[in-house]
Amino acid sequence: MRSLNIALGAATFLLMSGAVPALAEVFGAKETVLDNGMRIVVVENHRAPVVTQMVWYKVGAMDEPPGRSGIAHFLEHMMFKGTDSLEPGEFSAIVARNGGQENAFTSQDYTAYFQSVSSDRLDLVMELEADRMVNLNIAEEQFELERRVVLEERRQRVDSEPASILSEQVSASLYRNHPYRNPVIGWAHEIETLSIDDAVDFYRTYYAPNNAILVVSGDVDANEVFAMAEKYFGVLDPSEIPERPDYREPPMTVETEVVYYDPRVRQPSVTVRKLAPSWNTIEDRSETYALDVLSQIIGGGSTSTFYRSLVIDRGVAVNAGGWYDGDGRGPGTIGFYISPADGVSLDQAEAALREEIAKLLTKGVTEFDVERAVIRLQDAAATARDSLSGPAMTIGRALSTGRTLEDVEEWPDRIGAVTVDQVNAAARKYLSAPGEVVSRLLPEGGEKGAGQ
């Protein structure tokens, strides 16, 4: 079963970034661009004789044609079903025989494929990836078989999970115009109508070296990797990638409530979501760094201000916090959540949550809050270089959503430059803006276990 990464979220990027004055001193990434436009990035790490290869395609669910939701994820599955020279499943079998591990994931913004193997097997897996970039062979039998697999995956990941069911409906309410409103895995009724032609068209349109990034991290020499990439990927012809629509959300001026009752719910919750800028949708990107710091302050686990106040001090919740996600190609979000403690109704919990939001807006965060958040964000990457797959994940995700290596390298400095005034200004600007989506997850027939 191929993994479906619907939302890596801001946490991955933050976790892997920061700890030293410049991220280049952590990863020491080296980069080149092939003549056909494919970008190659290498992070040398000689701690162990292993390597992670990741190929990132700058295409995801948000690029799907109307009425064809799920085709990006469906194609991810089909990429393992054979090429002109490989039988279905042979790609994975070769990787396994050589002691490697491999998988793939699809998001709204990108699709990525990776293998972790011993360093002397990099040549093999690179050849395999280059082959399926241009030589995919989709057979009708395999396509129909995989349709059943994808529909079953949807049943397991979405239809059997009340929180996932609610999340889909919330996205459809939050985004009025942007394709983020559609689930990455696709709507079931549209998955059922997807055709081989849909998959082939999507593949031929977006799977090309000039729409891809190769990131290699591990026990390798950068120049040798560049030469290897030239050998396998450099001979592939680029394609004309269509210009992407400039999707923009209209101003949100209404409050929307989405409520889902399900007997499988054991812990009620309420979540408040608002649209926010992302790194790609705003000119003054300093605001996004301020919101990153705010996210750590309000949602950084058991030490966050909201958790301490609502769970530890007031005892009205078993969990509470907030987040900001501004890493995608489309609009970002900022939000808050709370799950009531025993004896506390969901209405009471929501009232307490809104009191904390009001306090944030009136009193603001403190200099101490900001300093502590910045230190934690930077310290989180103290062991980043010890990870073999972490650098490939961090860099690939950043580059595939529009950033440069310089943006990645300077991230800790930019976070370190955030001031308390900037955090408070960003919080007030975006949390005071009109419009929000409030979602409530409840057991069927009421708030069982929530104190009613």
VOGU-3710 file (C-alpha; in Angstrom, 3 decimals, decimal comma):
1> mrslnialga> 0,000/0,000/0,000  1,457/3,331/-1,043  1,443/5,993/1,616  -0,848/8,992/1,133  0,630/12,131/2,562  -2,327/14,480/2,553  -0,726/16,990/4,657  2,816/16,996/5,768  2,077/20,336/7,380  4,442/23,037/8,577
11> atfllmsgav> 5,839/20,858/11,354  8,046/18,783/9,048  9,747/21,828/7,578  10,194/23,443/10,977  11,529/20,297/12,588  14,179/19,828/9,968  15,225/23,468/9,795  17,155/25,694/12,080  19,812/25,118/14,897  22,725/26,966/13,391
21> palaevfgak> 23,196/30,374/11,763  22,714/28,959/8,264  21,159/25,670/7,248  23,898/25,132/4,648  26,235/24,525/7,582  23,920/21,739/8,669  23,230/20,024/5,363  26,051/21,401/3,210  23,800/20,884/0,192  25,315/21,063/-3,279
31> etvldngmri> 23,230/21,765/-6,339  23,328/21,641/-10,117  20,783/21,892/-12,914  20,931/19,584/-15,924  20,555/20,956/-19,431  17,024/19,550/-19,606  16,024/21,585/-16,549  16,101/18,867/-13,887  17,407/20,086/-10,564  19,858/17,876/-8,651
41> vvvenhrapv> 20,652/18,427/-4,960  23,100/16,347/-2,923  23,708/16,236/0,824  26,821/14,275/1,740  26,615/12,317/4,979  29,266/9,663/5,547  28,072/8,356/8,918  26,826/5,101/7,380  27,166/3,451/3,950  23,560/4,128/2,969
51> vtqmvwykvg> 21,777/6,684/0,817  18,261/8,040/0,321  17,172/9,075/-3,162  14,023/11,152/-3,616  12,471/12,321/-6,865  9,994/15,152/-6,334  7,543/16,074/-9,075  6,164/19,590/-8,812  2,610/18,414/-9,293  -0,056/17,323/-6,856
61> amdeppgrsg> -3,778/17,070/-6,309  -4,291/20,810/-6,797  -3,265/20,378/-10,457  -5,945/17,830/-11,311  -8,530/18,618/-14,011  -12,055/19,344/-12,730  -13,992/16,150/-12,166  -10,816/14,077/-11,964  -10,009/14,306/-8,266  -7,614/11,618/-7,107
71> iahflehmmf> -5,774/11,177/-10,416  -2,452/12,445/-8,983  -2,587/9,861/-6,195  -3,900/7,170/-8,551  -0,948/7,797/-10,883  1,415/7,461/-7,924  0,091/3,911/-7,502  0,429/3,183/-11,213  4,094/4,232/-11,198  4,836/0,873/-9,558
81> kgtdslepge> 2,918/-1,134/-12,163  5,509/-1,545/-14,865  7,357/0,165/-17,690  8,314/-0,866/-21,184  11,121/-2,961/-19,656  9,735/-3,855/-16,205  6,791/-6,051/-15,273  4,210/-4,811/-12,739  5,726/-4,939/-9,260  9,237/-5,577/-10,581
91> fsaivarngg> 10,474/-2,133/-9,531  9,688/-2,847/-5,869  10,982/-6,396/-6,130  14,366/-5,196/-7,424  14,683/-2,659/-4,626  13,781/-5,310/-2,029  16,236/-7,862/-3,460  18,966/-5,284/-3,075  18,147/-4,714/0,580  16,389/-1,399/0,051
101> qenaftsqdy> 13,150/0,209/1,110  10,956/2,390/-1,082  7,633/4,166/-1,136  5,883/7,263/-2,399  3,402/9,909/-1,320  1,120/12,498/-2,830  0,086/15,864/-1,426  -1,865/18,815/-2,734  1,383/20,391/-3,962  3,756/17,609/-5,043
111> tayfqsvssd> 4,320/13,895/-5,543  7,488/12,225/-4,289  9,128/8,815/-4,725  11,998/7,545/-2,596  14,351/4,640/-2,006  16,798/4,005/0,813  19,571/1,606/-0,188  23,223/0,919/0,421  25,395/3,515/-1,261  26,699/1,107/-3,884
121> rldlvmelea> 23,114/0,550/-5,085  22,391/4,208/-5,894  23,266/3,665/-9,538  20,617/0,934/-9,731  17,723/2,864/-8,181  18,561/6,011/-10,136  18,329/4,039/-13,369  14,980/2,628/-12,244  13,583/6,089/-11,454  14,767/7,527/-14,763
131> drmvnlniae> 13,116/4,636/-16,576  9,683/5,159/-15,065  9,874/8,929/-15,537  9,322/8,445/-19,274  8,541/4,769/-19,966  5,521/4,010/-17,787  3,303/1,307/-19,273  -0,245/1,240/-17,891  -2,204/-1,924/-18,628  -6,010/-2,039/-18,364
141> eqfelerrvv> -5,924/-5,013/-15,993  -3,492/-3,306/-13,643  -5,454/-0,057/-13,771  -8,734/-1,688/-12,747  -7,013/-3,692/-10,025  -5,450/-0,538/-8,612  -8,774/1,303/-8,726  -10,102/-1,235/-6,224  -6,970/-0,760/-4,105  -7,389/3,016/-4,060
151> leerrqrvds> -11,091/2,814/-3,217  -10,290/0,425/-0,372  -7,567/2,796/0,808  -10,135/5,582/0,854  -12,543/3,438/2,856  -9,846/2,655/5,416  -8,268/6,100/5,681  -11,357/8,286/5,344  -14,687/6,508/5,557  -13,722/4,535/8,660
161> epasilseqv> -12,301/7,575/10,487  -14,820/10,158/11,760  -12,144/12,845/12,041  -11,133/12,279/8,399  -14,733/12,451/7,222  -15,142/15,768/9,004  -11,804/17,069/7,705  -12,899/16,542/4,090  -16,085/18,496/4,662  -14,208/21,271/6,433
171> saslyrnhpy> -11,810/21,699/3,510  -14,750/21,883/1,119  -16,156/24,695/3,265  -12,898/26,541/3,929  -11,760/26,817/0,305  -14,396/28,395/-1,906  -12,308/28,595/-5,089  -8,964/26,872/-4,587  -8,643/23,159/-5,509  -7,403/22,480/-1,977
181> rnpvigwahe> -11,116/21,970/-1,381  -10,843/18,513/-2,960  -9,257/15,589/-1,054  -5,894/14,330/-2,242  -7,152/10,766/-2,409  -10,131/11,989/-4,437  -13,881/11,761/-4,058  -15,054/8,149/-4,326  -17,541/8,840/-7,127  -14,792/10,451/-9,222
191> ietlsiddav> -12,246/7,714/-8,517  -14,796/5,265/-9,907  -14,856/7,110/-13,245  -11,113/7,736/-13,728  -9,742/6,210/-16,927  -6,377/5,099/-18,240  -6,452/8,102/-20,557  -6,775/10,386/-17,510  -3,693/8,815/-15,958  -1,667/8,862/-19,187
201> dfyrtyyapn> -2,567/12,488/-19,892  -1,585/13,553/-16,375  1,659/11,564/-16,609  2,665/12,963/-19,989  1,791/16,491/-18,934  3,651/16,690/-15,652  6,157/13,831/-15,345  9,226/15,277/-17,010  12,787/16,113/-15,929  12,147/19,867/-16,056
211> nailvvsgdv> 9,270/19,426/-13,586  11,267/17,253/-11,188  13,869/17,582/-8,448  16,296/14,810/-7,503  17,545/14,980/-3,919  20,185/12,485/-2,794  21,280/12,331/0,846  23,818/9,956/2,323  27,224/8,359/1,871  27,962/9,726/-1,593
221> danevfamae> 30,224/12,178/-3,380  28,275/15,081/-4,856  30,236/15,223/-8,106  29,768/11,507/-8,646  26,013/11,888/-8,081  25,882/14,773/-10,547  27,630/12,624/-13,150  25,290/9,718/-12,442  22,257/11,981/-12,761  23,570/13,281/-16,085
231> kyfgvldpse> 23,944/9,693/-17,283  20,399/8,599/-16,428  18,262/11,745/-16,284  20,285/14,092/-18,492  19,393/12,123/-21,626  15,648/12,585/-21,089  13,812/15,207/-23,088  12,064/18,062/-21,260  8,378/18,785/-21,762  6,383/21,951/-22,029
241> iperpdyrep> 4,759/22,218/-18,603  1,459/24,112/-18,807  1,116/27,372/-16,927  -0,748/26,787/-13,679  -3,926/28,759/-12,948  -3,515/31,528/-10,399  -6,138/30,286/-7,966  -7,088/32,913/-5,400  -9,523/32,704/-2,569  -12,227/35,381/-2,347
251> pmtvetevvy> -12,348/37,234/0,976  -13,950/35,109/3,662  -16,725/37,222/5,179  -18,971/34,604/6,756  -18,768/32,195/9,650  -19,414/28,598/8,650  -20,185/25,761/11,024  -19,575/22,128/10,080  -20,887/19,501/12,512  -20,443/15,763/12,204
261> ydprvrqpsv> -22,082/13,194/14,472  -20,772/9,653/14,486  -21,262/6,849/17,055  -17,594/5,942/16,666  -16,491/9,262/18,177  -15,017/8,756/21,629  -13,577/12,224/22,206  -15,535/15,288/21,046  -13,604/18,265/19,752  -14,053/21,700/18,267
271> tvrklapswn> -11,706/23,405/15,810  -11,594/26,977/14,533  -9,913/27,581/11,162  -9,122/30,768/9,292  -7,354/31,417/6,017  -3,858/32,870/6,305  -1,064/33,787/3,912  1,431/31,208/2,780  5,034/31,780/1,807  3,922/31,676/-1,835
281> tiedrsetya> 0,914/33,995/-1,589  2,342/37,039/0,186  5,022/39,570/-0,691  6,034/40,395/2,889  7,277/36,955/3,842  8,435/38,185/7,235  4,816/37,710/8,294  5,050/33,995/7,582  8,095/33,674/9,815  6,249/35,555/12,552
291> ldvlsqiigg> 3,328/33,147/12,153  5,757/30,194/12,339  6,913/31,496/15,718  3,311/32,073/16,811  2,492/28,491/15,852  5,251/27,218/18,136  4,017/29,428/20,984  0,384/28,315/20,797  0,828/24,786/19,492  4,258/23,519/20,455
301> gststfyrsl> 3,063/20,538/22,462  2,640/20,352/26,223  4,691/23,498/26,795  2,571/25,700/24,516  0,623/28,557/26,044  -2,778/27,155/25,070  -2,024/23,665/26,400  -0,647/25,008/29,653  -3,627/27,263/30,231  -6,494/25,049/29,084
311> vidrgvavna> -5,223/21,582/30,014  -2,812/22,049/32,912  -3,959/25,226/34,674  -7,711/25,331/34,047  -8,305/21,610/33,529  -11,099/22,164/31,003  -9,481/20,114/28,241  -7,546/16,932/27,619  -5,906/18,521/24,611  -5,692/22,006/23,145
321> ggwydgdgrg> -3,446/24,023/20,894  -3,085/25,805/17,612  -1,166/25,769/14,357  -0,137/27,722/11,311  0,514/26,018/7,981  1,943/28,266/5,283  4,239/25,923/3,352  2,046/25,020/0,379  1,723/26,525/-3,065  -1,771/27,703/-2,179
331> pgtigfyisp> -3,262/29,645/0,736  -2,259/28,855/4,299  -4,371/28,258/7,371  -4,235/29,179/11,015  -6,377/27,547/13,636  -7,071/26,345/17,150  -8,546/23,180/18,639  -9,752/21,825/21,953  -11,056/18,498/23,297  -13,024/18,864/26,550
341> adgvsldqae> -12,135/17,113/29,775  -14,632/14,869/31,575  -17,464/16,913/33,020  -16,940/19,771/30,570  -19,353/20,270/27,673  -18,139/21,082/24,218  -19,777/24,516/24,455  -17,900/25,226/27,666  -14,644/24,063/26,122  -15,161/26,237/23,053
351> aalreeiakl> -15,910/29,236/25,266  -12,652/28,644/27,137  -10,763/28,324/23,844  -12,164/31,610/22,594  -11,184/33,279/25,854  -7,597/32,263/25,176  -7,798/33,570/21,620  -9,189/36,876/22,913  -6,397/37,069/25,472  -3,861/36,470/22,710
361> ltkgvtefdv> -5,302/39,363/20,726  -5,549/41,817/23,614  -2,483/41,019/25,690  -0,323/39,467/22,995  2,600/37,110/23,431  5,598/38,097/25,514  9,253/38,582/24,710  9,944/35,443/26,721  7,394/33,466/24,659  9,079/34,534/21,420
371> eravirlqda> 12,617/33,879/22,604  11,719/30,428/23,859  9,860/29,553/20,643  12,749/30,695/18,457  15,247/28,667/20,466  13,084/25,557/20,230  12,583/25,913/16,518  16,304/26,310/15,961  17,301/23,594/18,427  14,912/21,135/16,766
381> aatardslsg> 17,420/20,704/13,941  20,430/20,071/16,157  20,496/16,439/15,016  19,103/17,034/11,513  22,317/16,004/9,805  22,298/12,705/11,669  19,225/11,747/9,654  19,729/10,350/6,177  16,190/10,842/4,888  15,449/14,053/6,809
391> pamtigrals> 17,558/16,380/4,634  16,091/14,898/1,446  12,579/15,382/2,808  13,162/18,934/4,001  14,969/20,190/0,926  12,722/18,404/-1,561  9,568/19,703/0,034  10,882/23,254/0,138  12,128/23,306/-3,447  9,034/21,641/-4,875
401> tgrtledvee> 6,815/24,359/-3,390  8,785/27,285/-4,744  11,620/27,951/-2,323  15,317/28,030/-3,148  18,225/26,451/-1,325  19,039/29,924/-0,056  15,578/30,142/1,488  16,183/26,838/3,243  19,666/27,834/4,367  18,600/31,212/5,722
411> wpdrigavtv> 15,484/29,943/7,494  17,073/29,872/10,994  18,367/33,425/10,586  14,965/34,638/9,462  13,266/32,905/12,382  15,885/34,330/14,735  15,136/37,847/13,481  11,426/37,662/14,364  10,411/40,161/17,066  7,602/40,100/19,590
421> dqvnaaarky> 5,999/43,066/17,826  5,950/41,175/14,533  4,332/38,128/16,134  1,640/40,181/17,827  0,985/42,240/14,699  0,590/39,112/12,552  -1,667/37,453/15,137  -3,964/40,449/15,372  -4,034/40,964/11,620  -5,070/37,458/10,690
431> lsapgevvsr> -6,992/36,301/13,747  -9,111/39,452/13,756  -9,976/39,138/10,084  -13,608/38,261/9,369  -14,655/34,769/8,435  -13,887/31,372/9,892  -14,912/27,740/9,721  -15,832/26,094/13,018  -15,997/22,300/13,007  -17,438/20,117/15,723
441> llpeggekga> -16,927/16,377/16,039  -19,539/14,713/18,230  -20,809/11,261/19,106  -24,197/10,437/17,660  -27,019/11,989/19,658  -24,971/14,405/21,765  -21,784/14,935/23,707  -21,371/11,573/25,355  -18,471/11,678/27,765  -18,209/15,456/27,525
451> gq> -20,042/16,271/30,701  -23,581/17,030/29,479
//
